[in-house]
Amino acid sequence: MTATAEPSADPAPMGLAAQLVRFVAIGAFCALVDFGVYGGLLALLGLHTTGGVAGGGWFAVAKGISFVCGTTTAYLLNKRFTFQATKGRFSGFVLLYATTFALNVGVNALMLAVLPEMPFRLTAAWVVAQGTATAVNFVMLRTVVFRASR
């Protein structure tokens, strides 16, 4: 009688490159969730302006709700498809996203302060801020939040 290897119930660990590709794809999808919820809430509230005094604090409320929706979607999808985690530290995830949100806002403000007046200045600041926060987010999710389940 020959021994055969039994198939493992756990999938093989995913490499860094595969995790990064999935993380970016999920991030893009979650950005659409965030943006879609934000736009939907503003439309529901009848705020079809570009911002300012007309909407008062409702823009911030809509942005807060949309950020929570996008972030929750990111947690669930990254847990399952990027890091293949059976468990994760949701409190760690919330703390991480609060930190990266603050980092994103801070880097954006810094870039706006140091970039010269130029075409696409706002876009450049957004890209640098988003890229910085995304890189920190990926490393911390991989090494802290979902580490125990790998």
HELIX and SHEET records of a PDB file:
HELIX    1   1 LEU A   16  LEU A   44  1                                  29    
HELIX    2   2 VAL A   53  GLY A   55  5                                   3    
HELIX    3   3 TRP A   58  LEU A   77  1                                  20    
HELIX    4   4 ASN A   78  THR A   82  3                                   5    
HELIX    5   5 PHE A   90  VAL A  114  1                                  25    
HELIX    6   6 ARG A  121  MET A  140  1                                  20    
HELIX    7   7 LEU A  141  VAL A  145  3                                   5    
HELIX    8   8 ARG A  147  SER A  149  5                                   3    
END                                                                             
